[in-house]
Amino acid sequence: MYLIGSFAIILDDNSKVLLCLRTDKEVWNLPGGRVELGESPWAAVIREVKEETGLDVKIKKLLGIYSKPEKPDIVFSFLCQPVSGKLTLNNEAKDLRYFSLDEIPENTLSKQVAIIKHYFTQKDELILMEYFDNGEEVSASKYFD
């Protein structure tokens, strides 16, 4: 059985990206999480953003799909825009802050950093990427004409 995740890139007016400092681990990550049974990845990202940040968002576009061939994991990333709500700390996020690409905290999950970098360097492309346990990243473009 695959685990499916959905994460949001949410930008402020200065193109800084929103990160959540988790309550269960001392790490930052993009707002998002696991897709629940009976839920689509796009519905999950809207729900997860609301739960973790207090923001209601609309999805602007699909940014990428990330696979871990050695594990049953697939992650979707979406560009989202807040439409209402306000940043609110909760039982999942003990801090919520916007960071520029060069300010991303060192204790940000590496796969999340990769998603952020892909957005800023390849924002006009759909990213299809495979991640391996040895740290290797391979573009899935080799599968496409």
Backbone as a chain_set.jsonl record, in Angstrom:
{"seq": "MYLIGSFAIILDDNSKVLLCLRTDKEVWNLPGGRVELGESPWAAVIREVKEETGLDVKIKKLLGIYSKPEKPDIVFSFLCQPVSGKLTLNNEAKDLRYFSLDEIPENTLSKQVAIIKHYFTQKDELILMEYFDNGEEVSASKYFD", "coords": {"N": [[0.824, -1.162, 0.0], [0.563, 2.197, -0.851], [1.824, 5.218, 0.589], [0.59, 8.404, 0.459], [1.404, 11.752, 0.066], [0.686, 15.279, 0.397], [1.719, 18.529, -0.237], [2.077, 22.078, 0.293], [3.202, 24.924, -1.445], [3.273, 28.066, -0.328], [3.277, 31.445, -0.777], [4.413, 34.659, 0.417], [3.939, 38.241, -0.018], [6.489, 38.953, -0.711], [7.607, 36.864, -2.014], [8.473, 34.882, -0.292], [8.549, 31.672, 1.25], [6.159, 29.769, 3.055], [6.74, 28.038, 6.046], [6.327, 25.406, 8.458], [7.041, 24.825, 11.833], [7.326, 21.828, 13.262], [5.473, 20.195, 15.899], [5.993, 17.668, 16.861], [8.571, 16.971, 16.176], [11.733, 18.593, 15.99], [11.775, 20.071, 13.482], [11.418, 21.863, 10.402], [8.895, 22.119, 7.91], [7.055, 22.129, 4.804], [3.626, 23.203, 4.736], [1.327, 20.579, 4.989], [0.656, 17.063, 4.422], [-0.282, 13.644, 5.026], [-2.395, 11.976, 2.705], [-5.682, 11.09, 3.253], [-7.7, 8.073, 3.421], [-10.088, 7.819, 0.878], [-9.823, 10.398, 0.03], [-8.69, 12.954, -2.175], [-5.417, 13.948, -3.447], [-5.415, 16.749, -3.857], [-7.582, 17.681, -2.379], [-6.642, 16.927, 0.095], [-4.374, 18.573, 0.502], [-5.519, 21.081, 0.821], [-7.054, 20.644, 3.154], [-4.999, 19.904, 4.99], [-3.374, 22.224, 5.028], [-5.134, 24.055, 6.204], [-5.501, 22.816, 8.737], [-2.869, 22.919, 9.767], [-2.047, 25.579, 9.591], [-4.135, 27.433, 9.767], [-4.994, 28.789, 7.579], [-7.18, 29.236, 4.803], [-6.986, 27.977, 1.609], [-6.641, 28.245, -1.986], [-5.932, 26.165, -4.727], [-3.433, 26.86, -7.03], [-1.821, 25.602, -8.946], [-0.56, 22.338, -9.894], [2.632, 21.447, -8.895], [4.603, 19.443, -8.684], [5.437, 15.917, -8.679], [6.623, 13.485, -6.618], [8.506, 10.581, -6.185], [9.398, 7.723, -4.261], [11.06, 5.173, -5.127], [12.122, 2.99, -3.678], [10.547, 2.791, -1.52], [7.092, 2.717, -0.561], [6.072, 5.43, -1.295], [4.605, 8.436, -2.374], [4.616, 11.819, -3.234], [2.846, 14.805, -3.641], [3.179, 18.137, -4.806], [1.861, 21.393, -4.507], [1.146, 24.662, -5.734], [-0.216, 27.065, -3.76], [-2.66, 29.527, -2.832], [-3.477, 31.783, -0.289], [-6.842, 32.455, 0.733], [-8.448, 33.168, 2.783], [-8.617, 33.393, 6.408], [-6.157, 33.255, 9.104], [-2.713, 33.078, 10.07], [-2.206, 30.643, 12.487], [-1.033, 29.222, 15.397], [-0.879, 25.79, 16.498], [-1.691, 22.384, 17.53], [-0.103, 20.989, 15.77], [1.773, 22.66, 14.637], [4.26, 24.604, 15.976], [5.448, 26.937, 15.314], [5.144, 29.289, 12.708], [6.356, 30.537, 9.783], [7.529, 32.729, 7.181], [10.04, 32.253, 4.737], [12.85, 33.287, 2.786], [14.487, 31.787, -0.061], [17.233, 31.591, 0.482], [17.217, 31.698, 3.226], [16.199, 29.425, 4.37], [15.73, 27.329, 7.122], [18.302, 25.261, 8.649], [17.364, 22.94, 9.828], [15.314, 21.974, 8.243], [13.374, 19.567, 6.607], [15.06, 17.525, 4.268], [13.922, 16.608, 1.825], [11.81, 18.357, 1.605], [13.154, 20.764, 1.311], [14.214, 20.299, -1.209], [11.854, 20.302, -2.772], [11.085, 22.975, -2.454], [13.305, 24.295, -3.615], [13.088, 23.323, -6.231], [10.713, 24.577, -6.982], [11.489, 27.329, -7.015], [13.534, 27.313, -8.92], [12.588, 26.018, -11.175], [9.989, 26.832, -11.85], [8.178, 26.956, -13.964], [7.881, 24.45, -14.923], [6.536, 21.125, -14.724], [7.492, 19.133, -12.138], [8.856, 15.964, -12.02], [10.077, 13.571, -10.078], [12.384, 11.176, -8.783], [13.355, 9.818, -5.691], [16.022, 8.348, -3.913], [17.183, 6.053, -1.356], [19.912, 6.417, -0.949], [20.265, 9.09, -1.247], [20.279, 10.025, -3.798], [18.836, 11.864, -6.474], [16.688, 11.565, -9.173], [15.59, 12.706, -12.215], [12.431, 12.096, -13.586], [12.186, 12.444, -16.222], [13.45, 10.822, -18.042], [11.705, 8.848, -18.672], [9.944, 9.869, -20.436], [9.042, 11.109, -23.665]], "CA": [[0.0, 0.0, 0.0], [1.323, 3.433, -0.956], [1.534, 6.393, 1.394], [0.551, 9.554, -0.434], [1.466, 13.022, 0.771], [0.41, 16.493, -0.366], [2.313, 19.674, 0.425], [1.772, 23.357, -0.346], [4.076, 26.097, -1.508], [2.472, 29.265, -0.109], [4.207, 32.57, -0.79], [3.933, 35.966, 0.85], [4.094, 39.271, -1.051], [7.915, 39.073, -1.049], [7.996, 35.558, -2.563], [9.021, 33.99, 0.728], [7.731, 30.471, 1.359], [5.682, 29.47, 4.407], [7.142, 26.778, 6.659], [5.777, 25.078, 9.77], [7.915, 24.112, 12.761], [6.477, 20.763, 13.783], [5.45, 20.016, 17.352], [6.461, 16.327, 17.211], [10.005, 16.921, 15.899], [12.277, 19.948, 15.864], [12.072, 20.275, 12.065], [10.513, 22.681, 9.595], [8.448, 21.54, 6.652], [5.952, 22.794, 4.126], [2.316, 22.759, 5.221], [0.812, 19.431, 4.252], [0.749, 15.783, 5.11], [-0.782, 12.416, 4.423], [-3.72, 11.903, 2.097], [-6.49, 10.105, 3.962], [-8.508, 7.178, 2.612], [-11.266, 8.463, 0.324], [-9.513, 11.803, -0.206], [-7.751, 13.203, -3.274], [-4.264, 14.755, -3.019], [-5.74, 18.177, -3.885], [-8.428, 17.94, -1.207], [-5.787, 16.747, 1.274], [-3.503, 19.728, 0.739], [-6.373, 22.156, 1.355], [-7.357, 20.282, 4.548], [-3.775, 19.939, 5.794], [-2.971, 23.621, 5.212], [-6.061, 24.628, 7.195], [-5.194, 22.233, 10.042], [-1.537, 23.275, 10.253], [-1.741, 27.011, 9.539], [-5.31, 28.283, 9.939], [-5.313, 29.449, 6.311], [-7.953, 28.609, 3.737], [-6.251, 28.234, 0.367], [-7.065, 27.654, -3.249], [-4.797, 25.627, -5.465], [-3.144, 27.56, -8.285], [-1.383, 24.585, -9.904], [0.279, 21.216, -9.482], [4.037, 21.763, -9.154], [5.462, 18.285, -8.847], [5.123, 14.602, -8.124], [7.886, 12.919, -6.148], [8.365, 9.162, -5.886], [10.503, 7.025, -3.608], [10.909, 3.808, -5.652], [12.504, 1.972, -2.698], [9.51, 2.804, -0.487], [5.796, 3.003, -1.191], [5.735, 6.825, -1.004], [4.447, 9.415, -3.449], [4.292, 13.139, -2.69], [2.409, 15.842, -4.577], [3.354, 19.514, -4.333], [0.945, 22.323, -5.156], [1.229, 26.086, -5.44], [-1.499, 27.453, -3.165], [-2.823, 30.939, -2.494], [-4.453, 31.997, 0.781], [-8.041, 33.217, 0.383], [-8.996, 33.672, 4.044], [-7.988, 32.842, 7.597], [-4.917, 33.887, 9.534], [-1.766, 32.119, 10.615], [-2.566, 30.298, 13.853], [-0.298, 28.084, 15.94], [-1.797, 24.721, 16.881], [-1.023, 21.177, 18.034], [0.783, 20.432, 14.745], [2.807, 23.642, 14.286], [4.554, 25.516, 17.082], [5.868, 28.203, 14.72], [4.803, 29.436, 11.29], [7.1, 31.699, 9.292], [7.914, 32.798, 5.774], [11.49, 32.311, 4.539], [13.366, 33.344, 1.421], [15.204, 30.558, -0.397], [18.537, 31.563, 1.16], [17.004, 31.714, 4.673], [15.569, 28.177, 4.815], [16.472, 26.813, 8.283], [19.062, 24.025, 8.46], [16.585, 21.794, 10.303], [14.181, 21.729, 7.349], [13.505, 18.237, 6.003], [15.784, 17.648, 2.997], [13.0, 16.451, 0.684], [11.034, 19.593, 1.549], [14.059, 21.759, 0.727], [14.274, 20.012, -2.642], [10.604, 20.77, -3.374], [11.16, 24.438, -2.475], [14.299, 24.684, -4.633], [12.524, 23.052, -7.554], [9.754, 25.639, -7.301], [12.161, 28.587, -7.343], [14.433, 27.2, -10.082], [11.912, 25.419, -12.327], [8.572, 27.072, -11.555], [7.325, 26.81, -15.136], [7.884, 23.047, -15.321], [6.028, 20.117, -13.803], [8.627, 18.347, -11.659], [8.632, 14.542, -11.785], [11.375, 13.24, -9.508], [12.527, 9.969, -7.974], [14.335, 9.93, -4.614], [16.519, 7.055, -3.473], [17.682, 6.057, 0.018], [21.3, 6.88, -0.929], [20.269, 10.535, -1.437], [20.256, 10.368, -5.218], [17.611, 12.362, -7.087], [16.696, 11.295, -10.598], [14.429, 13.248, -12.909], [11.673, 11.065, -14.277], [12.101, 12.82, -17.643], [13.968, 9.732, -18.885], [10.59, 7.988, -19.046], [9.067, 10.613, -21.339], [9.621, 11.57, -24.943]], "C": [[0.889, 1.255, 0.0], [0.866, 4.443, 0.082], [1.609, 7.579, 0.446], [0.539, 10.809, 0.42], [1.159, 14.168, -0.167], [0.925, 17.69, 0.426], [2.103, 20.933, -0.408], [2.965, 24.297, -0.321], [3.135, 27.293, -1.404], [3.457, 30.419, 0.036], [3.57, 33.82, -0.197], [4.18, 36.973, -0.288], [5.538, 39.479, -1.49], [8.484, 37.771, -1.61], [8.764, 34.693, -1.572], [8.033, 32.853, 0.929], [7.399, 30.177, 2.829], [6.162, 28.088, 4.842], [6.53, 26.659, 8.043], [6.859, 24.386, 10.591], [7.039, 23.097, 13.489], [6.531, 20.687, 15.301], [6.017, 18.663, 17.762], [7.958, 16.136, 16.991], [10.484, 18.36, 15.739], [12.732, 20.172, 14.42], [10.989, 21.153, 11.427], [10.09, 21.882, 8.373], [7.345, 22.405, 6.05], [4.638, 22.361, 4.761], [1.813, 21.61, 4.347], [0.963, 18.167, 5.059], [0.114, 14.668, 4.312], [-2.198, 12.582, 3.864], [-4.479, 10.784, 2.807], [-7.298, 9.259, 2.978], [-9.776, 7.904, 2.152], [-11.06, 9.93, -0.029], [-8.545, 11.916, -1.384], [-6.553, 13.988, -2.743], [-4.572, 16.251, -2.957], [-6.666, 18.554, -2.729], [-7.586, 17.855, 0.069], [-4.931, 17.979, 1.541], [-4.303, 20.892, 1.299], [-6.695, 21.89, 2.828], [-6.125, 20.44, 5.434], [-3.302, 21.371, 6.043], [-3.843, 24.281, 6.273], [-5.714, 24.132, 8.604], [-3.882, 22.771, 10.619], [-1.298, 24.774, 10.351], [-2.913, 27.922, 9.893], [-5.736, 28.989, 8.664], [-6.222, 28.59, 5.438], [-7.253, 28.973, 2.437], [-7.007, 27.701, -0.834], [-5.799, 27.209, -3.969], [-4.66, 26.382, -6.778], [-2.679, 26.564, -9.357], [-0.615, 23.469, -9.214], [1.71, 21.556, -9.862], [4.878, 20.529, -9.423], [4.89, 17.031, -8.226], [6.461, 13.936, -7.845], [7.65, 11.476, -5.713], [9.606, 8.664, -5.16], [10.4, 5.564, -4.024], [11.251, 2.71, -4.654], [11.508, 1.881, -1.538], [8.182, 3.109, -1.173], [5.31, 4.42, -0.864], [5.638, 7.637, -2.287], [4.007, 10.722, -2.804], [3.925, 14.077, -3.832], [2.746, 17.203, -3.967], [2.49, 20.433, -5.189], [1.318, 23.756, -4.792], [-0.151, 26.502, -4.963], [-1.486, 28.933, -2.798], [-3.847, 31.068, -1.368], [-5.64, 32.834, 0.29], [-8.732, 33.759, 1.632], [-8.257, 32.994, 5.191], [-6.762, 33.641, 7.983], [-4.024, 32.829, 10.148], [-2.04, 31.919, 12.102], [-1.76, 29.083, 14.298], [-1.294, 27.064, 16.486], [-1.016, 23.505, 17.354], [-0.114, 20.507, 17.002], [1.942, 21.36, 14.399], [3.026, 24.602, 15.446], [5.153, 26.836, 16.608], [5.51, 28.15, 13.239], [5.49, 30.695, 10.795], [7.371, 31.577, 7.802], [9.418, 32.983, 5.679], [11.809, 32.492, 3.062], [14.182, 32.074, 1.191], [16.538, 30.478, 0.35], [18.428, 31.625, 2.687], [16.424, 30.413, 5.218], [16.381, 27.598, 5.98], [17.152, 25.475, 7.988], [18.267, 22.796, 8.868], [15.266, 21.645, 9.534], [14.41, 20.376, 6.693], [14.075, 18.353, 4.592], [14.876, 17.508, 1.778], [12.139, 17.702, 0.507], [11.875, 20.72, 0.945], [14.149, 21.554, -0.784], [13.022, 20.512, -3.36], [10.62, 22.302, -3.497], [12.125, 24.907, -3.554], [13.772, 24.44, -6.034], [11.534, 24.138, -7.943], [10.49, 26.899, -7.772], [13.044, 28.496, -8.592], [13.735, 26.688, -11.346], [10.406, 25.64, -12.26], [7.652, 26.933, -12.754], [7.223, 25.367, -15.621], [7.175, 22.185, -14.271], [7.207, 19.234, -13.422], [8.164, 16.915, -11.41], [9.978, 13.984, -11.341], [11.302, 11.95, -8.707], [13.627, 10.221, -6.947], [14.724, 8.537, -4.161], [17.126, 7.179, -2.083], [19.12, 6.554, 0.111], [21.416, 8.392, -1.151], [20.215, 10.974, -2.883], [18.859, 10.839, -5.634], [17.711, 12.127, -8.588], [15.432, 11.861, -11.209], [13.736, 12.122, -13.654], [11.548, 11.378, -15.762], [12.615, 11.72, -18.567], [12.854, 8.794, -19.344], [9.688, 8.613, -20.119], [9.803, 10.992, -22.608], [9.714, 13.058, -24.971]], "O": [[1.849, 1.345, 0.766], [-0.316, 4.52, 0.416], [2.586, 7.734, -0.287], [-0.232, 10.922, 1.373], [1.345, 14.056, -1.379], [0.611, 17.849, 1.606], [1.97, 20.878, -1.631], [3.644, 24.442, 0.696], [2.3, 27.512, -2.282], [4.361, 30.374, 0.87], [2.359, 34.023, -0.29], [4.584, 36.589, -1.386], [5.792, 40.106, -2.519], [9.701, 37.597, -1.672], [9.598, 33.875, -1.96], [6.824, 33.041, 0.796], [8.242, 30.317, 3.715], [6.015, 27.104, 4.117], [6.251, 27.655, 8.711], [7.519, 23.467, 10.106], [6.13, 23.462, 14.235], [7.527, 21.074, 15.913], [6.478, 18.511, 18.893], [8.552, 15.224, 17.567], [9.7, 19.241, 15.386], [13.908, 20.428, 14.16], [9.833, 21.175, 11.85], [10.853, 21.06, 7.866], [6.787, 23.286, 6.705], [4.549, 21.248, 5.279], [1.873, 21.674, 3.119], [1.347, 18.195, 6.228], [-0.01, 14.74, 3.089], [-3.06, 13.227, 4.459], [-3.975, 9.669, 2.942], [-7.549, 9.675, 1.847], [-10.458, 8.534, 2.961], [-12.019, 10.63, -0.353], [-7.677, 11.061, -1.561], [-6.656, 14.629, -1.697], [-4.044, 16.951, -2.093], [-6.537, 19.64, -2.164], [-7.796, 18.622, 1.009], [-4.78, 18.385, 2.693], [-3.813, 21.617, 2.165], [-6.619, 22.799, 3.655], [-6.2, 21.041, 6.505], [-2.876, 21.697, 7.151], [-3.336, 24.989, 7.143], [-5.641, 24.921, 9.545], [-3.792, 23.045, 11.815], [-0.434, 25.207, 11.113], [-2.701, 29.071, 10.28], [-6.733, 29.711, 8.66], [-6.051, 27.374, 5.348], [-6.96, 30.143, 2.191], [-7.879, 26.839, -0.724], [-4.736, 27.815, -3.827], [-5.618, 26.53, -7.536], [-3.078, 26.656, -10.517], [-0.094, 23.632, -8.111], [1.983, 21.913, -11.008], [5.762, 20.548, -10.28], [3.998, 17.07, -7.378], [7.319, 13.839, -8.723], [6.714, 11.186, -4.967], [10.719, 9.125, -5.413], [9.726, 4.784, -3.352], [10.726, 1.602, -4.763], [11.617, 1.002, -0.684], [8.162, 3.699, -2.253], [4.266, 4.592, -0.235], [6.488, 7.531, -3.171], [3.135, 10.734, -1.936], [4.608, 14.133, -4.854], [2.614, 17.398, -2.759], [2.397, 20.282, -6.407], [1.753, 24.027, -3.673], [-1.141, 26.317, -5.67], [-0.44, 29.508, -2.496], [-4.952, 30.534, -1.466], [-5.47, 33.791, -0.465], [-9.516, 34.705, 1.546], [-7.394, 32.141, 4.98], [-6.371, 34.581, 7.291], [-4.496, 31.822, 10.676], [-2.101, 32.876, 12.874], [-1.8, 28.036, 13.652], [-2.404, 27.416, 16.885], [0.195, 23.588, 17.555], [0.579, 19.546, 17.334], [2.98, 20.903, 13.92], [2.113, 25.32, 15.854], [5.347, 27.752, 17.407], [5.568, 27.095, 12.608], [5.25, 31.787, 11.309], [7.432, 30.481, 7.244], [10.008, 33.76, 6.43], [11.137, 31.933, 2.195], [14.525, 31.37, 2.141], [16.927, 29.401, 0.801], [19.45, 31.608, 3.372], [16.181, 30.31, 6.421], [17.588, 27.396, 5.847], [16.661, 24.669, 7.197], [18.472, 21.717, 8.312], [14.246, 21.245, 10.094], [15.526, 20.073, 6.269], [13.623, 19.187, 3.807], [15.053, 18.228, 0.795], [11.783, 18.06, -0.615], [11.372, 21.528, 0.165], [14.158, 22.519, -1.548], [13.122, 21.086, -4.445], [10.217, 22.852, -4.522], [11.804, 25.813, -4.324], [13.983, 25.258, -6.929], [11.509, 24.576, -9.093], [10.148, 27.467, -8.81], [13.276, 29.509, -9.252], [14.226, 26.896, -12.456], [9.631, 24.738, -12.577], [6.441, 26.802, -12.575], [6.556, 25.092, -16.619], [7.215, 22.487, -13.078], [7.851, 18.65, -14.293], [7.2, 16.682, -10.681], [10.918, 13.928, -12.133], [10.305, 11.663, -8.044], [14.686, 10.76, -7.27], [13.877, 7.652, -4.037], [17.534, 8.264, -1.671], [19.516, 7.068, 1.157], [22.523, 8.923, -1.234], [20.116, 12.167, -3.168], [17.845, 10.288, -5.205], [18.724, 12.463, -9.202], [14.327, 11.535, -10.776], [14.391, 11.29, -14.282], [10.872, 10.65, -16.489], [12.258, 11.685, -19.745], [13.034, 8.033, -20.295], [8.783, 7.96, -20.639], [11.021, 11.17, -22.617], [10.174, 13.629, -25.96]]}, "num_chains": 1, "name": "protein.A"}
